[in-house]
Amino acid sequence: MYSKPSLSYFSQFLILLGMIVAGFVIGSIVTLVLLQALIGNVLDSELLQKELLNPANSTAVKIVQLVSSFLMFFVPAVVFARIVNREPMRYLGVKTRSSWIQAGLVLIIVFLGFTLSGALGEFTTQVPIPKNWEIFFKKMEKTFTDQVMVIANMKSVGDYFFTLIVIAVAPAIFEEILFRGALQQLMVKWTRNAWIGIIITSIIFSAIHFSYYGFLSRVALGMVLGFLFHYSKSLWLPILAHFLNNGAAVTMMYIMSRQGKMNMDALDEKFPIWWGAIALAGIIVLLIVYRNECKRLGTYHLDLTLTKSDDPFSGQYVSSDQKQ
């Protein structure tokens, strides 16, 4: 049943925002300390940038990335959940059960998501923008690509598994706990509209990656992850989807690096826009099947009275108080 929280949603938002800012500040400080210990030269920004792009420092960069993401995403979400709920892990969706049918549907949805992402990437490149914007965005993409190339420096199976943890496992857990477990739940309940809450969360999720050419693709990914969580109330299913999405990229990078063909352009595969439309239709159908499985398990109506208007594909939330 839907009930009014002891803290207003605006207050909860301020608390979560405060936790995120605190996590960013603490994470930045710890990052500088680690960089000084592992690489040095943190006071010289130009020299530090060169060291961060040095393949010899790949392990150090991975360690820093792992620790900083833990402090910036995971810790703020857990602290926030503990403040607003007596059972933070259950609130975040960590303890909600899932089924093998749900996991299988997630696997197929992620597969179709690759095509949708590639089509959205192709669409983004065709959108006309001012030349100075294009230069700026491409410069940002190159910086991101250079950083990924350093992290993707894998010379052994051990390097592969460590990179998998840094790029696939950790982001899947840490980012999903913050964005789906904490932020999306807050936005959906605050706005009383699943579409609005999921869209807001997805835009923020994409924006923090600072990628123009990948913006729409990440918004779409965020929305798929959002629906997976909204229907099931289990964080493990969007975590699985997030892991599969990132893990496939890491695996491809490892295979190409072992073959001496490492090229980020090969990973950034584009698809015709009409392919993306077909993939989107398939994802919607699978999400409906997924929703029905969640209904069978009794998770779809968790925290809210289940009515037609609770469905993101049909309208707004109606709380039990409003129905009375």
Secondary structure as a PSIPRED ss2 file (coil, helix, strand):
# PSIPRED VFORMAT (PSIPRED V4.0)

   1 M C   1.000  0.000  0.000
   2 Y C   1.000  0.000  0.000
   3 S C   1.000  0.000  0.000
   4 K C   1.000  0.000  0.000
   5 P C   1.000  0.000  0.000
   6 S C   1.000  0.000  0.000
   7 L C   1.000  0.000  0.000
   8 S C   1.000  0.000  0.000
   9 Y H   0.000  1.000  0.000
  10 F H   0.000  1.000  0.000
  11 S H   0.000  1.000  0.000
  12 Q H   0.000  1.000  0.000
  13 F H   0.000  1.000  0.000
  14 L H   0.000  1.000  0.000
  15 I H   0.000  1.000  0.000
  16 L H   0.000  1.000  0.000
  17 L H   0.000  1.000  0.000
  18 G H   0.000  1.000  0.000
  19 M H   0.000  1.000  0.000
  20 I H   0.000  1.000  0.000
  21 V H   0.000  1.000  0.000
  22 A H   0.000  1.000  0.000
  23 G H   0.000  1.000  0.000
  24 F H   0.000  1.000  0.000
  25 V H   0.000  1.000  0.000
  26 I H   0.000  1.000  0.000
  27 G H   0.000  1.000  0.000
  28 S H   0.000  1.000  0.000
  29 I H   0.000  1.000  0.000
  30 V H   0.000  1.000  0.000
  31 T H   0.000  1.000  0.000
  32 L H   0.000  1.000  0.000
  33 V H   0.000  1.000  0.000
  34 L H   0.000  1.000  0.000
  35 L H   0.000  1.000  0.000
  36 Q H   0.000  1.000  0.000
  37 A H   0.000  1.000  0.000
  38 L H   0.000  1.000  0.000
  39 I C   1.000  0.000  0.000
  40 G C   1.000  0.000  0.000
  41 N C   1.000  0.000  0.000
  42 V C   1.000  0.000  0.000
  43 L C   1.000  0.000  0.000
  44 D C   1.000  0.000  0.000
  45 S H   0.000  1.000  0.000
  46 E H   0.000  1.000  0.000
  47 L H   0.000  1.000  0.000
  48 L H   0.000  1.000  0.000
  49 Q H   0.000  1.000  0.000
  50 K H   0.000  1.000  0.000
  51 E H   0.000  1.000  0.000
  52 L H   0.000  1.000  0.000
  53 L C   1.000  0.000  0.000
  54 N C   1.000  0.000  0.000
  55 P H   0.000  1.000  0.000
  56 A H   0.000  1.000  0.000
  57 N H   0.000  1.000  0.000
  58 S H   0.000  1.000  0.000
  59 T H   0.000  1.000  0.000
  60 A H   0.000  1.000  0.000
  61 V H   0.000  1.000  0.000
  62 K H   0.000  1.000  0.000
  63 I H   0.000  1.000  0.000
  64 V H   0.000  1.000  0.000
  65 Q H   0.000  1.000  0.000
  66 L H   0.000  1.000  0.000
  67 V H   0.000  1.000  0.000
  68 S H   0.000  1.000  0.000
  69 S H   0.000  1.000  0.000
  70 F H   0.000  1.000  0.000
  71 L H   0.000  1.000  0.000
  72 M H   0.000  1.000  0.000
  73 F H   0.000  1.000  0.000
  74 F H   0.000  1.000  0.000
  75 V H   0.000  1.000  0.000
  76 P H   0.000  1.000  0.000
  77 A H   0.000  1.000  0.000
  78 V H   0.000  1.000  0.000
  79 V H   0.000  1.000  0.000
  80 F H   0.000  1.000  0.000
  81 A H   0.000  1.000  0.000
  82 R H   0.000  1.000  0.000
  83 I H   0.000  1.000  0.000
  84 V H   0.000  1.000  0.000
  85 N C   1.000  0.000  0.000
  86 R C   1.000  0.000  0.000
  87 E C   1.000  0.000  0.000
  88 P H   0.000  1.000  0.000
  89 M H   0.000  1.000  0.000
  90 R H   0.000  1.000  0.000
  91 Y H   0.000  1.000  0.000
  92 L C   1.000  0.000  0.000
  93 G C   1.000  0.000  0.000
  94 V C   1.000  0.000  0.000
  95 K C   1.000  0.000  0.000
  96 T C   1.000  0.000  0.000
  97 R C   1.000  0.000  0.000
  98 S C   1.000  0.000  0.000
  99 S C   1.000  0.000  0.000
 100 W H   0.000  1.000  0.000
 101 I H   0.000  1.000  0.000
 102 Q H   0.000  1.000  0.000
 103 A H   0.000  1.000  0.000
 104 G H   0.000  1.000  0.000
 105 L H   0.000  1.000  0.000
 106 V H   0.000  1.000  0.000
 107 L H   0.000  1.000  0.000
 108 I H   0.000  1.000  0.000
 109 I H   0.000  1.000  0.000
 110 V H   0.000  1.000  0.000
 111 F H   0.000  1.000  0.000
 112 L H   0.000  1.000  0.000
 113 G H   0.000  1.000  0.000
 114 F H   0.000  1.000  0.000
 115 T H   0.000  1.000  0.000
 116 L H   0.000  1.000  0.000
 117 S H   0.000  1.000  0.000
 118 G H   0.000  1.000  0.000
 119 A H   0.000  1.000  0.000
 120 L H   0.000  1.000  0.000
 121 G H   0.000  1.000  0.000
 122 E H   0.000  1.000  0.000
 123 F H   0.000  1.000  0.000
 124 T H   0.000  1.000  0.000
 125 T H   0.000  1.000  0.000
 126 Q H   0.000  1.000  0.000
 127 V C   1.000  0.000  0.000
 128 P C   1.000  0.000  0.000
 129 I C   1.000  0.000  0.000
 130 P C   1.000  0.000  0.000
 131 K H   0.000  1.000  0.000
 132 N H   0.000  1.000  0.000
 133 W H   0.000  1.000  0.000
 134 E H   0.000  1.000  0.000
 135 I H   0.000  1.000  0.000
 136 F H   0.000  1.000  0.000
 137 F H   0.000  1.000  0.000
 138 K H   0.000  1.000  0.000
 139 K H   0.000  1.000  0.000
 140 M H   0.000  1.000  0.000
 141 E H   0.000  1.000  0.000
 142 K H   0.000  1.000  0.000
 143 T H   0.000  1.000  0.000
 144 F H   0.000  1.000  0.000
 145 T H   0.000  1.000  0.000
 146 D H   0.000  1.000  0.000
 147 Q H   0.000  1.000  0.000
 148 V H   0.000  1.000  0.000
 149 M H   0.000  1.000  0.000
 150 V H   0.000  1.000  0.000
 151 I H   0.000  1.000  0.000
 152 A C   1.000  0.000  0.000
 153 N C   1.000  0.000  0.000
 154 M C   1.000  0.000  0.000
 155 K C   1.000  0.000  0.000
 156 S C   1.000  0.000  0.000
 157 V H   0.000  1.000  0.000
 158 G H   0.000  1.000  0.000
 159 D H   0.000  1.000  0.000
 160 Y H   0.000  1.000  0.000
 161 F H   0.000  1.000  0.000
 162 F H   0.000  1.000  0.000
 163 T H   0.000  1.000  0.000
 164 L H   0.000  1.000  0.000
 165 I H   0.000  1.000  0.000
 166 V H   0.000  1.000  0.000
 167 I H   0.000  1.000  0.000
 168 A H   0.000  1.000  0.000
 169 V H   0.000  1.000  0.000
 170 A H   0.000  1.000  0.000
 171 P H   0.000  1.000  0.000
 172 A H   0.000  1.000  0.000
 173 I H   0.000  1.000  0.000
 174 F H   0.000  1.000  0.000
 175 E H   0.000  1.000  0.000
 176 E H   0.000  1.000  0.000
 177 I H   0.000  1.000  0.000
 178 L H   0.000  1.000  0.000
 179 F H   0.000  1.000  0.000
 180 R H   0.000  1.000  0.000
 181 G H   0.000  1.000  0.000
 182 A H   0.000  1.000  0.000
 183 L H   0.000  1.000  0.000
 184 Q H   0.000  1.000  0.000
 185 Q H   0.000  1.000  0.000
 186 L H   0.000  1.000  0.000
 187 M H   0.000  1.000  0.000
 188 V H   0.000  1.000  0.000
 189 K H   0.000  1.000  0.000
 190 W H   0.000  1.000  0.000
 191 T H   0.000  1.000  0.000
 192 R C   1.000  0.000  0.000
 193 N C   1.000  0.000  0.000
 194 A H   0.000  1.000  0.000
 195 W H   0.000  1.000  0.000
 196 I H   0.000  1.000  0.000
 197 G H   0.000  1.000  0.000
 198 I H   0.000  1.000  0.000
 199 I H   0.000  1.000  0.000
 200 I H   0.000  1.000  0.000
 201 T H   0.000  1.000  0.000
 202 S H   0.000  1.000  0.000
 203 I H   0.000  1.000  0.000
 204 I H   0.000  1.000  0.000
 205 F H   0.000  1.000  0.000
 206 S H   0.000  1.000  0.000
 207 A H   0.000  1.000  0.000
 208 I C   1.000  0.000  0.000
 209 H C   1.000  0.000  0.000
 210 F C   1.000  0.000  0.000
 211 S C   1.000  0.000  0.000
 212 Y C   1.000  0.000  0.000
 213 Y C   1.000  0.000  0.000
 214 G C   1.000  0.000  0.000
 215 F H   0.000  1.000  0.000
 216 L H   0.000  1.000  0.000
 217 S H   0.000  1.000  0.000
 218 R H   0.000  1.000  0.000
 219 V H   0.000  1.000  0.000
 220 A H   0.000  1.000  0.000
 221 L H   0.000  1.000  0.000
 222 G H   0.000  1.000  0.000
 223 M H   0.000  1.000  0.000
 224 V H   0.000  1.000  0.000
 225 L H   0.000  1.000  0.000
 226 G H   0.000  1.000  0.000
 227 F H   0.000  1.000  0.000
 228 L H   0.000  1.000  0.000
 229 F H   0.000  1.000  0.000
 230 H H   0.000  1.000  0.000
 231 Y H   0.000  1.000  0.000
 232 S H   0.000  1.000  0.000
 233 K C   1.000  0.000  0.000
 234 S C   1.000  0.000  0.000
 235 L C   1.000  0.000  0.000
 236 W H   0.000  1.000  0.000
 237 L H   0.000  1.000  0.000
 238 P H   0.000  1.000  0.000
 239 I H   0.000  1.000  0.000
 240 L H   0.000  1.000  0.000
 241 A H   0.000  1.000  0.000
 242 H H   0.000  1.000  0.000
 243 F H   0.000  1.000  0.000
 244 L H   0.000  1.000  0.000
 245 N H   0.000  1.000  0.000
 246 N H   0.000  1.000  0.000
 247 G H   0.000  1.000  0.000
 248 A H   0.000  1.000  0.000
 249 A H   0.000  1.000  0.000
 250 V H   0.000  1.000  0.000
 251 T H   0.000  1.000  0.000
 252 M H   0.000  1.000  0.000
 253 M H   0.000  1.000  0.000
 254 Y H   0.000  1.000  0.000
 255 I H   0.000  1.000  0.000
 256 M H   0.000  1.000  0.000
 257 S H   0.000  1.000  0.000
 258 R H   0.000  1.000  0.000
 259 Q C   1.000  0.000  0.000
 260 G C   1.000  0.000  0.000
 261 K C   1.000  0.000  0.000
 262 M C   1.000  0.000  0.000
 263 N C   1.000  0.000  0.000
 264 M H   0.000  1.000  0.000
 265 D H   0.000  1.000  0.000
 266 A H   0.000  1.000  0.000
 267 L H   0.000  1.000  0.000
 268 D C   1.000  0.000  0.000
 269 E C   1.000  0.000  0.000
 270 K C   1.000  0.000  0.000
 271 F C   1.000  0.000  0.000
 272 P C   1.000  0.000  0.000
 273 I H   0.000  1.000  0.000
 274 W H   0.000  1.000  0.000
 275 W H   0.000  1.000  0.000
 276 G H   0.000  1.000  0.000
 277 A H   0.000  1.000  0.000
 278 I H   0.000  1.000  0.000
 279 A H   0.000  1.000  0.000
 280 L H   0.000  1.000  0.000
 281 A H   0.000  1.000  0.000
 282 G H   0.000  1.000  0.000
 283 I H   0.000  1.000  0.000
 284 I H   0.000  1.000  0.000
 285 V H   0.000  1.000  0.000
 286 L H   0.000  1.000  0.000
 287 L H   0.000  1.000  0.000
 288 I H   0.000  1.000  0.000
 289 V H   0.000  1.000  0.000
 290 Y H   0.000  1.000  0.000
 291 R H   0.000  1.000  0.000
 292 N H   0.000  1.000  0.000
 293 E H   0.000  1.000  0.000
 294 C H   0.000  1.000  0.000
 295 K H   0.000  1.000  0.000
 296 R H   0.000  1.000  0.000
 297 L H   0.000  1.000  0.000
 298 G C   1.000  0.000  0.000
 299 T C   1.000  0.000  0.000
 300 Y C   1.000  0.000  0.000
 301 H C   1.000  0.000  0.000
 302 L C   1.000  0.000  0.000
 303 D C   1.000  0.000  0.000
 304 L C   1.000  0.000  0.000
 305 T C   1.000  0.000  0.000
 306 L C   1.000  0.000  0.000
 307 T C   1.000  0.000  0.000
 308 K H   0.000  1.000  0.000
 309 S H   0.000  1.000  0.000
 310 D H   0.000  1.000  0.000
 311 D C   1.000  0.000  0.000
 312 P C   1.000  0.000  0.000
 313 F C   1.000  0.000  0.000
 314 S C   1.000  0.000  0.000
 315 G C   1.000  0.000  0.000
 316 Q C   1.000  0.000  0.000
 317 Y C   1.000  0.000  0.000
 318 V C   1.000  0.000  0.000
 319 S C   1.000  0.000  0.000
 320 S H   0.000  1.000  0.000
 321 D H   0.000  1.000  0.000
 322 Q H   0.000  1.000  0.000
 323 K H   0.000  1.000  0.000
 324 Q C   1.000  0.000  0.000
